[in-house]
Amino acid sequence: MSAIARFFKNVTSEMRKVTWPTRKELTSYTVTVVITVILFAVFFMLLDFGIEQLIQLIL
């Protein structure tokens, strides 16, 4: 039982050392991720469309 208690004590100690992002930073990071995902989705959509057109041209 002492090993479990020591584990949670260490977890609590480490969590106090964490530097959490501010609301502004978190919003900025979230917007960056969403925009990146959208850009990748559009890129792969266009790539898929181009390959489909190429295949139809060949056949």
C-alpha positions as CSV (number, residue, x, y, z in Angstrom):
1,M,0.0,0.0,0.0
2,S,2.9,2.4,0.7
3,A,4.1,2.0,-2.9
4,I,0.7,3.3,-4.2
5,A,0.8,6.2,-1.8
6,R,4.3,7.1,-2.8
7,F,3.3,6.9,-6.4
8,F,0.5,9.4,-6.0
9,K,2.7,11.6,-3.8
10,N,5.2,11.7,-6.7
11,V,2.5,12.4,-9.2
12,T,1.2,15.3,-7.1
13,S,4.8,16.7,-6.8
14,E,5.4,16.5,-10.5
15,M,2.0,18.1,-11.4
16,R,3.0,21.1,-9.3
17,K,6.0,21.6,-11.5
18,V,4.0,21.7,-14.7
19,T,3.6,25.1,-16.4
20,W,0.1,25.2,-17.7
21,P,-0.7,27.3,-20.8
22,T,-2.7,30.5,-20.3
23,R,-6.2,30.8,-21.9
24,K,-4.7,33.0,-24.7
25,E,-2.0,30.4,-25.4
26,L,-4.5,27.6,-25.4
27,T,-6.8,29.4,-27.8
28,S,-3.9,30.1,-30.1
29,Y,-2.7,26.5,-30.1
30,T,-6.2,25.2,-30.7
31,V,-6.7,27.6,-33.7
32,T,-3.4,26.6,-35.1
33,V,-4.3,22.9,-34.9
34,V,-7.7,23.3,-36.4
35,I,-6.4,25.4,-39.3
36,T,-3.6,22.8,-39.9
37,V,-6.1,20.0,-40.0
38,I,-8.4,21.8,-42.4
39,L,-5.4,22.6,-44.7
40,F,-4.3,19.0,-44.7
41,A,-7.9,17.8,-45.4
42,V,-8.2,20.2,-48.4
43,F,-4.8,19.2,-49.7
44,F,-5.6,15.5,-49.6
45,M,-9.0,16.1,-51.1
46,L,-7.4,17.9,-54.0
47,L,-4.8,15.2,-54.4
48,D,-7.5,12.5,-54.4
49,F,-9.5,14.4,-57.0
50,G,-6.4,14.9,-59.2
51,I,-5.5,11.2,-59.0
52,E,-9.1,10.2,-59.8
53,Q,-9.1,12.5,-62.9
54,L,-5.8,11.1,-64.0
55,I,-7.1,7.6,-63.7
56,Q,-10.2,8.4,-65.7
57,L,-8.1,10.1,-68.3
58,I,-6.0,7.0,-68.7
59,L,-8.9,4.6,-68.8
